[in-house]
Amino acid sequence: MKTSLGAKTLLYPAPVMVVGTYNEQGQANVMTAAWGGIACSRPPCISISLRSATASHAYIVSRKAFTISLPSRAYAAQADYIGLVSGHNHNKFEELGLTPVASTLVDAPYVNEFPLVLECRLVAIHELGLHTQFIGEVMDVKVDKMLVTNKRRVNIEQLDPILFMPDSGLYYGLGTLIGEAFSIGKELVQHKDKA
Ligand SMILES: Cc1cc2nc3c(=O)[nH]c(=O)nc-3n(C[C@H](O)[C@H](O)[C@H](O)COP(=O)(O)O)c2cc1C
């Protein structure tokens, strides 16, 4: 039997992303965002949803660009801090000793210490209510070389991303491998076909 928890955004897990932007003076800023994800495969697009109260919101609108840097577990405290204070009155890069790198493809900086980066050009804005959804077309993905496998894939265990649970507000790491997509279900398809 199920019970109702009401209308909430309980979709697990949410990715911990660090959004990089420039302010009016060209100073690099970062904010943590967990509301977002993959939006389209072709062209490759991702979404992030920001409250207009964040400094990053205005910076994205004015520069029409942002980056997503994915911190690994080792940077969980820094990622949390980036989500606690605002670029309105903090220089988060300086305070955390992180290094901003200017993207050459979009008008936004990324975090050098974080292993995977998506460089995004703003392509759509959706006003949904408390949050504005920004859709960014991914112009390139930059990843630390040592994380790339010989099949040109990202070693997800080495990336060690941080997962956010919307209800409890807790951070988790990766769990164990379950199986391969578009593969472990094939056996069930054959069974059904036989019936
Ligand atoms: C784990 C985590 C996830 C967050 N996700 C979001 C989000 O998706 N959207 C949002 O508007 N704020 C989110 N926040 C809060 C912002 O990061 C926070 O308001 C930050 O101070 C904004 O920075 P800025 O003013 O420099 O842009 C999150 C904070 C944390 C710690």
The ligand as an ORCA input file, in Angstrom:
! r2SCAN-3c Opt
* xyz 0 1
  C      23.337     20.943     -2.877
  C      22.770     22.269     -3.279
  C      21.970     22.349     -4.391
  C      21.433     23.556     -4.792
  N      20.654     23.598     -5.921
  C      20.140     24.781     -6.314
  C      19.384     24.837     -7.523
  O      19.242     23.849     -8.259
  N      18.849     26.033     -7.864
  C      19.010     27.169     -7.090
  O      18.465     28.233     -7.458
  N      19.755     27.147     -5.960
  C      20.342     25.983     -5.567
  N      21.118     25.954     -4.448
  C      21.378     27.179     -3.704
  C      22.392     28.096     -4.392
  O      23.593     27.395     -4.697
  C      22.697     29.289     -3.458
  O      21.552     30.097     -3.358
  C      23.919     30.096     -3.872
  O      24.261     30.944     -2.812
  C      23.690     30.932     -5.112
  O      24.923     31.511     -5.451
  P      25.042     32.869     -6.298
  O      24.184     33.904     -5.604
  O      26.519     33.185     -6.240
  O      24.554     32.574     -7.670
  C      21.684     24.743     -4.039
  C      22.532     24.670     -2.919
  C      23.069     23.449     -2.544
  C      23.981     23.380     -1.335
*
